[in-house]
């Protein structure tokens, strides 16, 4: 099977916002407790943070991390997480049926974020609470001093403000499962008034309003239209979420799901343009895709826990153990974001540790990289620069989700500063290798090329505590240079990163 790809230096999509490779931590299961925070762990620092996990996060080079939720935030009192730990209350988390002792709050998270090299992206509670609590939280986090909440922060040990720029106005407020669920008009009005209050404090804040929880919601895409009509001039991004499932164990259909993701982004982009035109606005609102990942491996058994009445501290829920097939899916998702980087400026893999995550830990024991750690790391580290508009000619197949799905899923990024072009390519054909001819136009002469390959004969192959290196990147040998062209052989069901030095 053959494919032809042309990349031209003048045909660019957008400069990629580094936050496209963002992440997410929620007070859910073991994401925080025994994930990033475990005071009794051998690797714990003076703050109780696991340094082995910090090292793995720094290796990912994820530039921003959303916190503290997620569904958790919609009934969360941020004030519970400040002051001496022994004085902090234990609460019932209604979203995930767990006990929350609040030993990790904004101070602990901020200290962890600094050590992990990530920018904070904070969410405010617009479910059970509202404008007043949101403005107080922003004042606590961002005001230098001389006011009630900023002086409280200083009293609690943080003299200077953190200066957090990106704030989420609630979470999934379109969902009936959400504490404080609202109609689009109700939510849009509250979000707009909250945005106005936060901008009165600091007009340079970046504010994210809730879009649809997924594209199968009955209110989609009218929700986006209504919310944007209420908020357009006071916000910067609208959030979207999507999770990817393969209950039927059909790999061809599974790997076609990014076509649905692309339509989702395209539809919401159209709604944004409609509202912009209706308001005669000069402002461009972008998309924050701040929850995405594969999620289905443990979903049914987790539901049994969530329907029970056994409230526990940090139960091991949503702990999907990812396989090689998921590597291919995550690669396709990331490629979609790169190709849509003119619209999608922020994206957050959900989540970062233990809970549907690229990093897993054992309490008191090791931390290791799941299979999906690697395509995320490669894109995060090498997918910075300008996204390229590629011309792709490749055979296709028909799937339940879409007709004409290309066997080759590919995205290209030009890093002018580094003098390189990087291609991320997935062969969605499970039975044949893909012979790819890749032409580089007006980039200069390629002088060197490297090929990083991830593949395994078993789609179900997993990385575990006992065998953490079952699925890892390896040096490929299927790429050669001739003039301004590359020839690449992509094995069946494989992920490749091809880097060209110019």
N, C-alpha and C positions, 0 to 999 in steps of 0.2 A: 504494500500500500504506500502511495506516495502523496506528498503534500508540498506546495510551494508557498513561501512566505516572503514578502518584501517589506523591508523597513527603510523609511526615508527620513533623513534628519529634519526635513521641513514639515513633516506631517506629524504634529504633536497633538496630544489630547489636553494635557495640563501638567503643570508642575505639581508633583505629588506632595501633599501635606504629610509630614512625618507621622502625624497622629493617625494616619490610616492603619498603622500597626499598633494600635492601642490595646489595652487589656481591661480587665474588670475583676473587682473583688467585692463580694457581698457577704454579709453575715448570714451564711447559709451553710449548713453541714460543717465540714471541716476546712472550708476555704480560709477562714481567719484563724480559728483555734485549732491547733496542731497542724495548721497549714503554714501560715507565715509566722504565727505566734505560738511558742511553746517554751515557757520559761525554764522548764526542767530538762530540756533537750541538751545533749552534749555540745551542740553547736550554738546554743543560744547566747546572744550578746547580753550586755547589762540591761537592755530594755526588754529582754525575753523573746527577741526575734531570732528565728532560725537563720543563721548565716549561710547554711548550705542552700537554702531556698533563695536567699538574696543573690547568691552567686549564679544560680540558674536563671533568675530573672534578669540579671545584668547581662548574661550571655545572650538572652533573647533580644536585648536592646529595644524593649517596648517603651515608647517615649511618654505615654500617658496612661493612667489607670483610674477608671471610674469607681466610685465608692460612695456610700455603703450599700447601695442597692439600686435597681432590683426591687422585687416585691417587698423586701424587708423595709425599705425606706418609707413606705406608705403608712406605717404605724410607728415610726421610730422617733423618739425624742432625743435630739442630738445632745441636749444638756445632760442626759444620763451618762454620757461618756467623757465627762470632764471632772476634774477634782481628784482627790485621793481615791485609789481603787477600792479601798475597804469601805468607802462611803457610797459607792455607786450601787444603784438598785439592780436587782434581778427582775427582769420583765419576761412576760410570755410573748414570744414572737408569733403572731397570728398567721403570718405568711407561710412559715415552714415548720410550724408546730414544734418549736424548740425553746429551751430556756436560754436567755441571754443575760450574762452577768456584767456586760459592759466594761470588761477589763481592757478591751481595745476600743478606743474612741478616736476623736480627731487628732489628739496629740500623738498617740501611739502610731496611728496610720501615717501621719505626716512625717514622723521620724523614720518609719520604715520606707516611705516613698523616697526620702532623701538618700537613704543608704542604697536603695535599689536603683537609683538614678531615673525615677519616673516623676513626671509632673502629675499633680493631683487634679482630678475631675470630680467635683462633688455634686451630689444630688440632694435636693431639699424635699421635705415631706409636704406634698399637696394633696395627700389622701385624708388622713385624720386631722391634719393641721393646715396651716395656710400662710398668708402673707407675713404676718407679724413674726412668726417663728423663723421664716426664711430670712427676713432682713436682719434679725438678731444673729442668726448663724453667720451670715456674711460679715456682719460687723465684728463678731468674735474672731473670725478667721483673717480678715483683711484690714481692719482699722489699726493704725499705729498705737493709739492710746488716748486717754483723756475722756473716754466714754465708758458707760457701765460694762458693756460686754468686752470691749478691748482691754479694759483694766482687769477684768476677770481672767482673761487669757494670760495676762502678764502675771497675775497672782498665781496662776496654775503652772507657771514655769516657762512660758514662752514669751520673751520680751518683744521680739519683732514680729510683725504680721507675716503670714505665709504668702500672701499675694496670689491667691488662687484665681485664675482668670475664667475657667470654664465651669459653668454651673448648669445642672439638669433640673428643669422645673417639673419635678415629680417623675413617675415611672408608670408606663403602660396604663394610663388612666382610662383608656377605652375598654379595658378588660373587666368583665363582671366579677372576676376573681379578686380584683384589686381592692384592698381596704380603702374606702372612700371613693370608689368608682363614680364617675360623673358622666353626664352626656357631653358631647363635643362642645355644645354652646356653654354649658356650665364650666367645664374645664378651661375652655378658651378664654372666658372672661376672667377667671381666677388667675390663670397663667399670665395674662396680659397685665393685670393689675400688679401682680408680683414682679413681673419684669420691669414695669415702670418704677416701682419702689426700689428695686436693686440698681437700676440705672440712675436713680436720683443719688444713690451712694457713689456709683462709679459707672460712668457712661461707656467705659472701655471693656466691661465684662462681656464674655461670650456666653450667650444663653441658648439653651437647647430645650425646645418644646416637644411634648410627646406626640408622636405620630402613631400609626397603627402597630399593635403588638405583632401582627403578622398579616400577610396579604389575604388570608382566608377569613378574616374578621367580617361579620355581616355589615359593619359600618364603614368598611374600607371601600373606596377612597374618599367617601364623603366626609369622614372624620377629618382627614387632612385639610380638605377645602374649608370646612367650618372653623377648625382651630386656627388655620392660617389667616382667615378673614378677620378673626378676633385679635391676632397677635403679630401680624406680619412685620410691622414697622418697629417692633420692640424686641425681636428675637433674631438669632443668627443661624440656627440650625433646627431641623426637625428630625426627631429620632425615629429609626425603624429597627425592627428586630426580626430575626428569622433563624429557625433551627431546622436541621436536616436529618431525615429519618430514612431507615431502610428496613422496616419491619418485614417486608416481603422477600428480602434477600435477593433482589434483582439489581445487579451492579450497573447494568446499562441504564436502567431507570434512575437509579440513585445518582449516578454521575451526570445525569441530564438536569438535575434540580437547579443548578446554577442558572439555567435558562429562565426559570421562574424568578430567581433572585434578580436577574437582569431586567425582566419585565416589571418587577416591583419597583426597582429604582427608576426605571423609565416612566412609569405611571405617576409616581410621586413627583418626579421632576416636572412632568406636564402640569400637575396640579399647582406646583410652586409658580410656574410660569403663568398659569391662568390667574392666580390671585395677584401676582405682581402686575399683570396687565390690567386687571380689574381696579386695582388701587392706583394705577398710574405711578407706580413706585420705581425709583432708580436702584433700589436695594436688591441684592441677590441673597436669598436664603439658601443654605446648603444642607446636605444630609449628614447626620451623625448616625451611622449604623452601629449603635453602641451595645448591641447584643447579637452575637452570631456564633454558631458552632454546630458540629454534629451532636445530636442528643437523642438517643433512643435505647441504648444498650441496657440501661438499668431503669428506664422510666416506669415500666409497669410495676416492678417490685417496689420502687420508691413510692408509688401511689398508695400501696398498702400501708406504709408508714404514715403518710400524710392523712389518711382517712382514720387513723387510730387516735387514741387519747393518751398516749404514753409520751409526755413531754420530757425531752432529754437535752442535756448539754451536747452540742455539736455532734449529732448522730452522723454516721457515714452514709449520707444520701447523695444522689446524683453523681456517684463516682464511676462514671463510664470508663471502662478500660478500652482504649482505642486500638484499632487494628490497622493493617497496611491499607486496606480499602479506604479508610478514613483519611490517610495521607493524600490520596488522589483527590478526595472531595475537598479537603481544606485547601489544597493547591488550586483547584478550580474556583473556589470562593474568593481567594485572595486575588487571582487573576481578574475576576469580575470587578473587584473593587479598583484594581489598577486601571482597567479599561474604562471605568466610570469615575475616575478620580477628579474629573471636572465638576462632578456633582457631590460625590462622597468625599468629604474632607477628613472625617473622623470615623474610625471603626474600632470596635473593642471586642476581642475574642472573649467569650463567656464560657468559663471563667479562667482564672490564672493558675490556681492551685487546688487540687483534689476534686473540686466540683466541676464536672465536665471540663477538664483542664489539661493543658499540655504538661503540667508538672504534678507529680504525685509524691506523697510522703507517707511514712509510717510513723505513728507516735513513738518517740524514743529511738527511732531507727533511721534508715536512709531516706534520701530524696532521689528521684530519678525522672528521666525524660520519657514521656509517652511518645508514641509514634508521631503524633501530630505536632510535637514540639519542633520537628525539623523543617517542614515546609514553612511554618510560621517564622522560624529563625532565619531561614535563607531569604525570605521575602523582606523581613524587617531589616536585615543587615545590608541587603544588596538591591532592594527595590526602592531606593531613594533617587530622586532626580526628576526627569520628565517622562511621562507615560507616552508611548508611541502609538500612533494609529497604524496598525499593521494591516497589510493586504494578505488575506489567507485563502488559499485554494486547496481544499481538502475534501475527501469523501465524507459522507455523512450517514447517520442512521436515524431512524424514527423511534421515539420513546413515548411513554404515556404522557409526559409533561410537554413535549414539543416535537415537532417534525423537523428534520434537517439539522440534527445536532452534529456538529463537527467532531470527528474522531480526535482531532488535534485541538486542545485548549491551550492557547498561548497568549502571553502578555510580554511586552518589551518595555524596558526602561533605559533611557540614555542619561548617564551621569557625566556631564561635560567636564566637571571639575576633576573627576577621577580619570577621564578619558576612556570610558568603557560603555559598552552596551550589554545589558543582561536580559536574557530571555528565560522565562519560566514556562515550561512546556509539559503537558500531561497527555500521554497517549491513552485515550479512552477505549481503545480496541484491545480486547483481552486475548485475541488469538493470533494477531499479526503484528510484527514490528512496523514502525512508521518511518519511511525514508523521507527526510525533510530537506529540501533545498532552500536555503535562507540567503536572500540577497540584501546586502547593505548598500544603500545609496546615499552618497554625499556625507559619509561619516569619516572619510579618509580610509587608508588601507588597514585592514585588520593585521595585527602583528603577532597576536597570540590568542589562544582560546583555551578555556578550561571547561570541563564537563563534570558536574556533580550529579550523581544518579541515586535515586531511592527506588528500590524495587524488592519484591520478595515473591517467591513462587506461590506462597499461601496468602490469599487475601485476608485470612483471619489471623495472621501472625501478629503477636502483641509484644510490647515491652512490659516486663513485670519486675518486681523486686528481685526475684531469683534470676531473671534473664533480661536485664535492662537494655541490652544492645542487640536484640533480635532484629529490629528494623532500624537501620542507621544509614546516613548518607555514605556513599562510596565514590571513589574516583571512577568516572566513566571513560570509555575509550572510543565512543561512537561518533566523534566530531572531528572534521578536518577542514582546513582552509584552502581555498583556491581563488586567488585574486580577491575580489570583493564579495565572495560568496562562501557560505559554509554548507557543508554536507553533514547531516546528523542522522544517526540511526537510533530511534527511540524504541526500546523493547516493549512488548505488550504490557499493558497495565503498568505504566511507569511514570515517575515524576523526574524531570530533569531541570537543572539550572545550567544554562550555557552562558559563560561570561567571555566577552570579546574585548581584548585590549586594542586600542586604536593607535 
